Amino acid sequence: MSVNYKVSYFLDRFDFSVPQQLVEKYYRYKLGHPCFLMKQNGRWTIVPVQQ
């Protein structure tokens, strides 16, 4: 699952971890389980963590 292009633009413009942490919190809430963001091939990807 990839991140919306507007969110991706926002993450690419800031080089510190706070925006990434905010987006991760949002997707944790939206998906209902833990996940993290990873930049792969120039795109931000949501990686869900199944427990």
Biopython code that builds the backbone (N, CA, C, O; Angstrom):
import numpy as np
from Bio.PDB.StructureBuilder import StructureBuilder

atoms = [
    (1, "MET", "N", (0.847, -1.161, 0.000)),
    (1, "MET", "CA", (0.000, 0.000, 0.000)),
    (1, "MET", "C", (0.900, 1.234, 0.000)),
    (1, "MET", "O", (1.764, 1.369, 0.866)),
    (2, "SER", "N", (0.712, 2.101, -0.929)),
    (2, "SER", "CA", (1.551, 3.294, -0.991)),
    (2, "SER", "C", (0.805, 4.492, -0.406)),
    (2, "SER", "O", (-0.420, 4.493, -0.286)),
    (3, "VAL", "N", (1.575, 5.495, -0.052)),
    (3, "VAL", "CA", (1.051, 6.703, 0.573)),
    (3, "VAL", "C", (0.538, 7.651, -0.508)),
    (3, "VAL", "O", (1.081, 7.689, -1.613)),
    (4, "ASN", "N", (-0.485, 8.400, -0.198)),
    (4, "ASN", "CA", (-1.057, 9.418, -1.073)),
    (4, "ASN", "C", (0.053, 10.358, -1.568)),
    (4, "ASN", "O", (0.996, 10.632, -0.826)),
    (5, "TYR", "N", (-0.044, 10.848, -2.796)),
    (5, "TYR", "CA", (1.021, 11.685, -3.365)),
    (5, "TYR", "C", (1.210, 12.993, -2.601)),
    (5, "TYR", "O", (2.326, 13.509, -2.544)),
    (6, "LYS", "N", (0.144, 13.544, -2.010)),
    (6, "LYS", "CA", (0.280, 14.771, -1.219)),
    (6, "LYS", "C", (1.070, 14.508, 0.057)),
    (6, "LYS", "O", (1.904, 15.321, 0.456)),
    (7, "VAL", "N", (0.809, 13.379, 0.692)),
    (7, "VAL", "CA", (1.545, 12.998, 1.901)),
    (7, "VAL", "C", (2.987, 12.698, 1.538)),
    (7, "VAL", "O", (3.901, 13.071, 2.274)),
    (8, "SER", "N", (3.201, 12.039, 0.428)),
    (8, "SER", "CA", (4.551, 11.727, -0.028)),
    (8, "SER", "C", (5.354, 13.000, -0.279)),
    (8, "SER", "O", (6.526, 13.078, 0.090)),
    (9, "TYR", "N", (4.738, 13.986, -0.897)),
    (9, "TYR", "CA", (5.397, 15.279, -1.138)),
    (9, "TYR", "C", (5.784, 15.919, 0.195)),
    (9, "TYR", "O", (6.892, 16.437, 0.337)),
    (10, "PHE", "N", (4.881, 15.883, 1.164)),
    (10, "PHE", "CA", (5.124, 16.429, 2.493)),
    (10, "PHE", "C", (6.300, 15.724, 3.174)),
    (10, "PHE", "O", (7.148, 16.381, 3.778)),
    (11, "LEU", "N", (6.355, 14.398, 3.081)),
    (11, "LEU", "CA", (7.437, 13.633, 3.713)),
    (11, "LEU", "C", (8.781, 13.892, 3.034)),
    (11, "LEU", "O", (9.816, 13.928, 3.699)),
    (12, "ASP", "N", (8.769, 14.070, 1.722)),
    (12, "ASP", "CA", (10.012, 14.309, 0.989)),
    (12, "ASP", "C", (10.603, 15.690, 1.254)),
    (12, "ASP", "O", (11.819, 15.862, 1.168)),
    (13, "ARG", "N", (9.776, 16.664, 1.572)),
    (13, "ARG", "CA", (10.257, 18.032, 1.768)),
    (13, "ARG", "C", (10.906, 18.263, 3.128)),
    (13, "ARG", "O", (11.714, 19.179, 3.279)),
    (14, "PHE", "N", (10.560, 17.441, 4.118)),
    (14, "PHE", "CA", (11.107, 17.603, 5.461)),
    (14, "PHE", "C", (12.050, 16.463, 5.777)),
    (14, "PHE", "O", (11.697, 15.296, 5.608)),
    (15, "ASP", "N", (13.262, 16.795, 6.239)),
    (15, "ASP", "CA", (14.276, 15.778, 6.494)),
    (15, "ASP", "C", (14.348, 15.339, 7.950)),
    (15, "ASP", "O", (15.323, 14.701, 8.347)),
    (16, "PHE", "N", (13.360, 15.659, 8.739)),
    (16, "PHE", "CA", (13.374, 15.205, 10.129)),
    (16, "PHE", "C", (12.231, 14.228, 10.361)),
    (16, "PHE", "O", (11.335, 14.116, 9.524)),
    (17, "SER", "N", (12.248, 13.523, 11.482)),
    (17, "SER", "CA", (11.353, 12.370, 11.665)),
    (17, "SER", "C", (9.950, 12.713, 12.146)),
    (17, "SER", "O", (9.081, 11.842, 12.135)),
    (18, "VAL", "N", (9.697, 13.942, 12.566)),
    (18, "VAL", "CA", (8.379, 14.275, 13.112)),
    (18, "VAL", "C", (7.250, 14.071, 12.092)),
    (18, "VAL", "O", (6.249, 13.444, 12.439)),
    (19, "PRO", "N", (7.361, 14.569, 10.849)),
    (19, "PRO", "CA", (6.271, 14.318, 9.887)),
    (19, "PRO", "C", (6.048, 12.822, 9.644)),
    (19, "PRO", "O", (4.909, 12.374, 9.511)),
    (20, "GLN", "N", (7.127, 12.062, 9.586)),
    (20, "GLN", "CA", (6.991, 10.622, 9.370)),
    (20, "GLN", "C", (6.266, 9.972, 10.542)),
    (20, "GLN", "O", (5.425, 9.097, 10.337)),
    (21, "GLN", "N", (6.576, 10.382, 11.750)),
    (21, "GLN", "CA", (5.911, 9.826, 12.929)),
    (21, "GLN", "C", (4.423, 10.168, 12.943)),
    (21, "GLN", "O", (3.597, 9.339, 13.324)),
    (22, "LEU", "N", (4.080, 11.393, 12.526)),
    (22, "LEU", "CA", (2.671, 11.787, 12.459)),
    (22, "LEU", "C", (1.901, 10.948, 11.449)),
    (22, "LEU", "O", (0.788, 10.500, 11.723)),
    (23, "VAL", "N", (2.495, 10.739, 10.286)),
    (23, "VAL", "CA", (1.836, 9.943, 9.246)),
    (23, "VAL", "C", (1.701, 8.487, 9.706)),
    (23, "VAL", "O", (0.671, 7.861, 9.458)),
    (24, "GLU", "N", (2.726, 7.941, 10.373)),
    (24, "GLU", "CA", (2.639, 6.580, 10.897)),
    (24, "GLU", "C", (1.509, 6.459, 11.919)),
    (24, "GLU", "O", (0.768, 5.477, 11.901)),
    (25, "LYS", "N", (1.367, 7.441, 12.806)),
    (25, "LYS", "CA", (0.281, 7.408, 13.797)),
    (25, "LYS", "C", (-1.079, 7.419, 13.111)),
    (25, "LYS", "O", (-1.989, 6.693, 13.512)),
    (26, "TYR", "N", (-1.214, 8.250, 12.070)),
    (26, "TYR", "CA", (-2.477, 8.323, 11.341)),
    (26, "TYR", "C", (-2.828, 6.965, 10.723)),
    (26, "TYR", "O", (-3.958, 6.494, 10.856)),
    (27, "TYR", "N", (-1.861, 6.338, 10.049)),
    (27, "TYR", "CA", (-2.146, 5.058, 9.399)),
    (27, "TYR", "C", (-2.327, 3.925, 10.405)),
    (27, "TYR", "O", (-3.071, 2.984, 10.130)),
    (28, "ARG", "N", (-1.669, 3.989, 11.561)),
    (28, "ARG", "CA", (-1.936, 3.005, 12.622)),
    (28, "ARG", "C", (-3.383, 3.099, 13.057)),
    (28, "ARG", "O", (-4.053, 2.081, 13.238)),
    (29, "TYR", "N", (-3.869, 4.326, 13.226)),
    (29, "TYR", "CA", (-5.264, 4.535, 13.606)),
    (29, "TYR", "C", (-6.205, 4.071, 12.493)),
    (29, "TYR", "O", (-7.194, 3.389, 12.763)),
    (30, "LYS", "N", (-5.906, 4.431, 11.267)),
    (30, "LYS", "CA", (-6.767, 4.111, 10.128)),
    (30, "LYS", "C", (-6.835, 2.597, 9.862)),
    (30, "LYS", "O", (-7.906, 2.051, 9.597)),
    (31, "LEU", "N", (-5.669, 1.931, 9.938)),
    (31, "LEU", "CA", (-5.629, 0.489, 9.659)),
    (31, "LEU", "C", (-6.024, -0.358, 10.856)),
    (31, "LEU", "O", (-6.506, -1.479, 10.697)),
    (32, "GLY", "N", (-5.822, 0.173, 12.051)),
    (32, "GLY", "CA", (-6.196, -0.564, 13.260)),
    (32, "GLY", "C", (-5.139, -1.530, 13.757)),
    (32, "GLY", "O", (-5.415, -2.322, 14.659)),
    (33, "HIS", "N", (-3.937, -1.492, 13.200)),
    (33, "HIS", "CA", (-2.834, -2.307, 13.693)),
    (33, "HIS", "C", (-1.507, -1.615, 13.384)),
    (33, "HIS", "O", (-1.461, -0.701, 12.560)),
    (34, "PRO", "N", (-0.430, -2.046, 14.041)),
    (34, "PRO", "CA", (0.865, -1.366, 13.863)),
    (34, "PRO", "C", (1.355, -1.406, 12.420)),
    (34, "PRO", "O", (1.111, -2.364, 11.687)),
    (35, "CYS", "N", (2.047, -0.348, 12.036)),
    (35, "CYS", "CA", (2.650, -0.266, 10.716)),
    (35, "CYS", "C", (3.790, 0.738, 10.763)),
    (35, "CYS", "O", (3.927, 1.488, 11.729)),
    (36, "PHE", "N", (4.603, 0.750, 9.721)),
    (36, "PHE", "CA", (5.662, 1.747, 9.619)),
    (36, "PHE", "C", (5.800, 2.168, 8.161)),
    (36, "PHE", "O", (5.315, 1.489, 7.256)),
    (37, "LEU", "N", (6.470, 3.303, 7.947)),
    (37, "LEU", "CA", (6.684, 3.823, 6.598)),
    (37, "LEU", "C", (8.083, 3.492, 6.127)),
    (37, "LEU", "O", (9.039, 3.530, 6.902)),
    (38, "MET", "N", (8.194, 3.168, 4.857)),
    (38, "MET", "CA", (9.488, 2.849, 4.268)),
    (38, "MET", "C", (9.533, 3.490, 2.880)),
    (38, "MET", "O", (8.574, 3.398, 2.114)),
    (39, "LYS", "N", (10.640, 4.131, 2.570)),
    (39, "LYS", "CA", (10.808, 4.703, 1.231)),
    (39, "LYS", "C", (11.501, 3.667, 0.365)),
    (39, "LYS", "O", (12.602, 3.208, 0.670)),
    (40, "GLN", "N", (10.831, 3.310, -0.721)),
    (40, "GLN", "CA", (11.316, 2.239, -1.590)),
    (40, "GLN", "C", (11.120, 2.674, -3.037)),
    (40, "GLN", "O", (10.002, 2.975, -3.456)),
    (41, "ASN", "N", (12.206, 2.704, -3.794)),
    (41, "ASN", "CA", (12.159, 3.091, -5.211)),
    (41, "ASN", "C", (11.519, 4.460, -5.404)),
    (41, "ASN", "O", (10.769, 4.670, -6.357)),
    (42, "GLY", "N", (11.814, 5.384, -4.505)),
    (42, "GLY", "CA", (11.300, 6.737, -4.623)),
    (42, "GLY", "C", (9.866, 6.928, -4.179)),
    (42, "GLY", "O", (9.326, 8.025, -4.323)),
    (43, "ARG", "N", (9.228, 5.893, -3.640)),
    (43, "ARG", "CA", (7.849, 5.984, -3.175)),
    (43, "ARG", "C", (7.782, 5.586, -1.714)),
    (43, "ARG", "O", (8.505, 4.696, -1.267)),
    (44, "TRP", "N", (6.907, 6.250, -0.973)),
    (44, "TRP", "CA", (6.685, 5.894, 0.420)),
    (44, "TRP", "C", (5.664, 4.766, 0.469)),
    (44, "TRP", "O", (4.608, 4.846, -0.160)),
    (45, "THR", "N", (5.980, 3.723, 1.213)),
    (45, "THR", "CA", (5.119, 2.551, 1.315)),
    (45, "THR", "C", (4.739, 2.310, 2.762)),
    (45, "THR", "O", (5.571, 2.454, 3.658)),
    (46, "ILE", "N", (3.496, 1.946, 2.992)),
    (46, "ILE", "CA", (3.022, 1.591, 4.325)),
    (46, "ILE", "C", (3.229, 0.095, 4.484)),
    (46, "ILE", "O", (2.722, -0.696, 3.689)),
    (47, "VAL", "N", (3.975, -0.292, 5.511)),
    (47, "VAL", "CA", (4.247, -1.698, 5.761)),
    (47, "VAL", "C", (3.515, -2.100, 7.041)),
    (47, "VAL", "O", (3.934, -1.710, 8.131)),
    (48, "PRO", "N", (2.430, -2.872, 6.932)),
    (48, "PRO", "CA", (1.717, -3.304, 8.125)),
    (48, "PRO", "C", (2.486, -4.409, 8.842)),
    (48, "PRO", "O", (3.110, -5.261, 8.209)),
    (49, "VAL", "N", (2.432, -4.380, 10.157)),
    (49, "VAL", "CA", (3.096, -5.392, 10.974)),
    (49, "VAL", "C", (2.015, -6.286, 11.566)),
    (49, "VAL", "O", (1.229, -5.851, 12.407)),
    (50, "GLN", "N", (1.983, -7.526, 11.125)),
    (50, "GLN", "CA", (1.006, -8.485, 11.648)),
    (50, "GLN", "C", (1.593, -9.200, 12.849)),
    (50, "GLN", "O", (2.707, -9.721, 12.792)),
    (51, "GLN", "N", (0.839, -9.222, 13.936)),
    (51, "GLN", "CA", (1.338, -9.882, 15.153)),
    (51, "GLN", "C", (0.723, -11.242, 15.310)),
    (51, "GLN", "O", (1.022, -11.947, 16.274)),
]
sb = StructureBuilder()
sb.init_structure("model")
sb.init_model(0)
sb.init_chain("A")
sb.init_seg("    ")
for serial, (resi, resn, name, xyz) in enumerate(atoms, 1):
    if name == "N":
        sb.init_residue(resn, " ", resi, " ")
    sb.init_atom(name, np.array(xyz, "f"), 0.0, 1.0, " ", f" {name:<3s}", serial, name[0])
structure = sb.get_structure()
